[in-house]
Amino acid sequence: MVRLLEERFRMRVLVLLVLVTSAFKAQATDYHQYINKDVLPLRDLLLRRQFLIISNPPTCKTNRLMRGYFISRYRAIYLCVDNLLMDPRLGDIDGRNKSQDAKKQLSKTLTHEAIHVAQWCKGSKDWTLFKLKDQGGLGGFGDTALNRSANFSGNKNSEKEAYLLESQPKIAMEAINIYCQPL
């Protein structure tokens, strides 16, 4: 029991340090302005369940294609906002609607990572929420993204599930409500 309390205390100190150090990064783009209104309740739920959402950690600079990732040990979602905003593919061909496209993409990224949060909270061996039958890939660019993400995370099934559900913030919220408890 004492060991469990010590471990929780250490985790809270670590989370506090991550929060403090991320707050000092003044040049980082604030992710709030790039989240669609329909995803804000998901963000609020993650924060209430004591998960961190941090913009532009240094890791993002090592891979400009990276949009976000979840580290369960720290209960933290990291969003690579600057990577997204520097992507020349953002917006229409002539660059119009760049802000709208950024909101769409970052909202999908946050939902994708929130699915990983729910997968982790559920604690299943294969890190998935549902028993999806393997029906091939996602198609086109989705397969390229899936393969790269699976190489990074080491779990193709959980990545495929997150890609399939990244446009469904309500499903992410339901799963978090069912499986995730605050510290």
Disulfide bonds with the S-S distance in Angstrom:
Cys60-Cys80 1.98
Cys121-Cys180 2.11
